[in-house]
Amino acid sequence: MILTLLLFFLSALTIYFACEFFVNGIEWVGHRLNLGATATGTVLAAFGTALPESAVTFMAVVFGESPEQKDIGVGAAMGGPLVLATLAYAVVGLAIWRMHRVSCINADQPRLARDQAWFMGIFIFKVGLGLLAFAWKPWLGILFVGVYALYVKRELSNDEACADCEDLEPLKIRPNDNSPSMAWACAQTFFALLVIAGASHVFVNQIEIIGVALGASPHVAALLLAPVATELPEIMNALIWVRQGKERLALANISGAMMIQATIPSALGIAMTPWLLDAPLLAAGLLTLVSIGILWQRFRRASMSVGVLSGVGALYGVFALYLAWYFLL
């Protein structure tokens, strides 16, 4: 257990420092592509940091030999959005208050509201599929991939002018170069992603070992522990960007990661498993929608505050209590 705890903390620190290189590199890639802060966060950063959780779902549903192993993939596909919609947004809210002592949010709130609306529509559809059984359901996985491609097209075509360019820090692997090339920016971003992926794999394994040691069932690990572990890169990125005063990038990264979680892992699960949701999975879906509904309303009215953003994290606590009641009683 001592070795497990050591690896747990070392992998978490490795993820954080690798994310420092990743967010720095991805900002320069977005700058070279003349993308604004929102598109950089929702598309580039979100796609990169969503790889660990997508890999968990892929490995579980494609190579899992037992229903329990495939449950891990389905749990990650449903638990990931819950973590992002509650804990990740709450971390941003608390970090803004802790680091800047302000109550307002510096972000493109109408655009974030549109993202929440897209997510709600997709998520309601995928939860509805989990209540039905029919022969051609697996083919609907293609539809989710198509929706994500449409979302990316919309984000890139409606992007604002390149923002925060004056706040760009020097590329970490080229600290004395005031204008590093796209090749250097991509190289730093790619190698940072490799480190994040490797450290995330170690982190997930330690989470599972700790869960077993605490007597948690595989279902609980899939729903409660694994998603927190695999969403760690997004949370780390958000903390780094908030520390730098770039709330727009932090919120856009979470919003874009949610769109990926609602489509790509779900497409894998729908295509390769029966995709029938039990009570805990439905509870995860319901609480995700409650959180997104609150966020959508506040973003739509451009009235989001640090308090509301932080408060949605309590819904994850509600889910943890529900799981404890469900599995212990």
Secondary structure as UniProt FT lines:
FT   HELIX           2..32
FT   TURN            33..34
FT   HELIX           37..39
FT   HELIX           40..45
FT   HELIX           46..49
FT   HELIX           51..63
FT   HELIX           67..83
FT   HELIX           84..88
FT   HELIX           89..100
FT   HELIX           109..129
FT   TURN            130..131
FT   TURN            135..136
FT   HELIX           137..140
FT   HELIX           141..157
FT   HELIX           165..167
FT   TURN            172..173
FT   TURN            175..176
FT   HELIX           182..213
FT   TURN            214..215
FT   HELIX           218..220
FT   HELIX           221..225
FT   HELIX           226..230
FT   HELIX           232..243
FT   TURN            244..245
FT   HELIX           247..272
FT   HELIX           279..300
FT   TURN            301..302
FT   HELIX           306..311
FT   TURN            312..313
FT   HELIX           314..328
//
